[in-house]
Amino acid sequence: MQQFVNVTLTGLTQGLIYAAFALALVLIWRSTRIVNFAQGSMAAATTFIALALIQAGYSYWLALVVSLASGFVLGAIIERVIIRPVEGGNELNAVIVALGLFVALQALIAIIFGSSFQSFPAPFGLEGFQIGGNRVAFTPNSLYIFGAVVVTMLLLVALFRFTRVGLAMRASAFSQEVSRLLGVKVGGMLTLGWGLAAVVGSLSGLLIAGGGFVYPAYMDSLIVFGFVAAIIGGLDSPIGAIVGGLILGLALSYISGYAPRGSALVTISALVILMVVLLVRPGGLFSSTTARRA
Amino acid sequence: MSDLQNSPSTAGQVTDEAPVAATAAANAPSAAATTGRTLLPQSTLLRHLVLLLLGAVAAVVILEITDPFTNSQLATLSFYAIAAGGLTVLTGMNGQISLGHGALMAVGAYTTALLLQEPDGALPLPLILLISVVMATVVGALVGVAAARLHGPYLAGATLALAVGLPGLAIYFHDFLGGEQGLRVRAPRAPESFESFIGLVSGANATSTKWLAYVGAICLLITYFLLANLVRSRIGRTWRAIRDQDVAAELAGINLGAWRVLAFVVSAAAAGLAGSVLALVVRLAAPSGFTLVLSLSLLTAIVIGGLGSLLGALLGSALLVFLPPWVTDRGIDFGLNNTEAAQLAPFVYGVVLIVAMIFAPGGFVGTVRLRWMTQKAKRAAAARAAAGSSGG
């Protein structure tokens, strides 16, 4: 029973991080119909910026703010300079450009910050709470992850629901031509969308790094998990991304906790889950529209 | 052929169009077929046989005039080029992207490594290569069945998961597949006929490095010969039809799914052979050899060379082999240390991928071919104009 509770709690915490990352992918997919495979590298870059600040003696919170801000700038610049030329073109070109960005950024991080493993501090304790004499696998840091992801999601919902900018962003994601006719600066909205997505991606990068080790490729598996979570949710729905992230987090946690030597099976199980979802419900569990033809 | 000129401008107007501009190279028939004034025979099979023979002679000459280090580099080139050839058929001809070819290479490499655990009682080398190909083909068929229903970013993501996930199996089946350390491969000795052949050709030492370079070259030539014939056959035309207009192709009675799976299977077979050669050349099959970077390098090779072109895949693979040492040296010249300089090569790959996709989506072969054909069209137009003015 206790193991079950612990595995579930770990799964939920991990799932929230996957959800945040999936949300970043979904935000970009909705606005530009591109799966941003460079998201992981972008998040790794901002995490390393935060790490550099922390190592220079600044507080975690300042590093967090700077890292999220640099994520926004990075996302906006990448959209304007690199993604704009291939936007709306054929999908293979955009995928290849995103992959090029992924490789280039990762190598650049290794050149600037080195490719060794470096420990990343967690802002809160990593010792589990005491409940009824038992220590559970829910730490103050998990609570922080929980809070950070939920607050970010609420802010995003508020932005999209209650502000004019959010309305304009939804409009340009819905139909670029109509929005242009109605005076929405679609280009600016796309840039803003990429910036916001990069902020959410950076946050998930920082959260997963907390209390662990970072190295240039540490986000590689998170790209896979985030992508799988987004696909479970249908790639089009923010709510789907969150639920998909939680489902995936729980599933992987149970596999790693209960299967013999399960930790080696985690990535391959993600692949299996992805395949099953794509074959059974290619539109994801939350798609309302029917999938379009190829 | 006439649709080639207007394709770059119209590509991308309709969002879900096939990668027309990117695969301009693939649409063009081989140079011999268009010009009509060439020394090569008209028949496709004969022409490819002549090219195969020329390639074999060129391979022997190149391997004999270069030093042992270059020989081993060329062996590396051969397995990259085999895998890239398979991938370019899949991505360029049939429009399916795969980031999982590194994992399929791992299947071939591990099969070879397992079969060579006891080098004395091992099967003959051609049989080992064949079994590795079959294993990769089986895995490729499984992946292909799933992949046939996906497209674009979905397919990219699924194969990405394959590339990241499959090497993990080697760690899970630790006792059988050697875990992180991987399996050492004891390369089989060269047969005596090879030694006498080398003695006859150049009188040089028939080292084991040289033998493996020859194995790689032979596999490369056979693979490219088969792929080139396949691409010019009914099968290749069907693939291109599916890539360019899947709805029209389906209306014409083509079973899209089955043909997509076939493309994946062919491509996986090439990847399996490449992995098998890799295991022999590197003498190790370990998870660290089949990272995501390997899959992405293959993609870089075919994009830079020109999607859908076997020549492009070969040129791109040459870049993968000869560019990193050069870039690393430049990095050290600029005061980077070794580990930093080693990362310069992937950095350059990434930047080149982006730049190539934005400015020259046809890759090297596609861009050169397009230039050449524009020139030819201009000259023809000028000639017509001259004839018209003199006549009138």
Interface residues (C-beta under 8 A of the other chain):
Chain A: W29 R33 I34 V35 F37 I82 P85 V86 G88 G89 N90 E91 L92 N93 A94 V95 I96 V97 L99 G100 L101 F102 V103 A104 L105 Q106 A107 L108 A110 I111 G114 S115 P216 D220 S221 I223 V224 F227 V228 I231 L235 R261 A264 L265 V266 T267 I268 A270 L271 L274 M275 L278 L279 P282 R292 R293 A294
Chain B: A11 G12 T15 D16 E17 A18 P19 V20 A21 A22 T91 G95 I97 L99 A146 R149 L150 H151 G152 P153 Y154 A156 G157 A158 L160 A161 L162 V164 G165 L166 G168 L169 I171 Y172 H174 D246 V247 L292 V293 L296 L299 T300 V303 L336 T339 E340 Q343 L344 A345 P346 F347 Y349 G350 V351 V352 L353 I354 M357 I358 P361
